Amino acid sequence: MRTYRRTYEGQLEQLPAIHDFVAEVATEQGLSEDDAFACRLATDEAVANVFEHAYAGRPGRVEVAIGCEADHISLDVRSWGAPFDPDAVAKPSVDSPLEERQIGGLGIFLIRKFMDEVSFDFHPQQGNTITMRRRLRASSNQGSGDRQPLD
């Protein structure tokens, strides 16, 4: 497995650099447009949640590790902020009209929608890690958010 790793210090202003890092790895590994988009989106959402919630808007450290194999990609976002219970996060009401929806709250929903496996690990010394895995698609003509087989 080929692994890429970078560490970032700061706040939300680090999002463009992290986004670019994921995009560079996706290009180097020859990911389809759908796979690359899903990886960028999931990582953006995970990192934004870390800076907003785990660090509560204060500067902090985030490590992004990307592992690539022939059939899947694994993205780890590690931080050392406050842990949280992902099961305590309410599922968003995506069927409600836009004007009735709360702002925010779609991060974990989108991560789970675009990734095949998502896990959370919380360790006092080693940090909090969200691991996101996606099976790579053979072509880019499959819908990036559509995880159901086509009829």
C-alpha positions, 0 to 999 in steps of 0.5 A: 500500500502506498501511503501519503501523509501530511500534518496541518496546523491552524484552523479552517484556513487550512482547508484549501491546502488539505483539499489540494493534497487530496486532489494531488494524491487522487491525480497521482493515483489515477482515480476517476473523477467520481472517486476523487470528488468523493475523497475530497468531499469526505476529507473536507467535511471531516476536517471542517468538523474537526476544526469547528467541533473538536477544536471549537474554533481554536487552532489545532493540529490535523494529520491527513493520511491517504492509503492507496491500493488497487481496489480501494482508498483509505483516508484517515483524519486525526486530531487531538481535540475533544472527542465526540459520539458520532451516534449522538449526531442527529440524522439530518432531515434531507426530505424537508424543504430547504427553508425548513432545514437547519444550517449545517449538520450534513458533514457526517451524513455526506461522509457516510453517503460517499464512503463505503466504510466510516469508523471513528476511534478516540484515544487520549494519547494517539488522538481522535481518528476518522477512517474513511474507505472507498472501493475504487470504481472502474469508470467515472460514469457511475454516480458519485453519491449513488451507492445503490446498484442501477436497475 
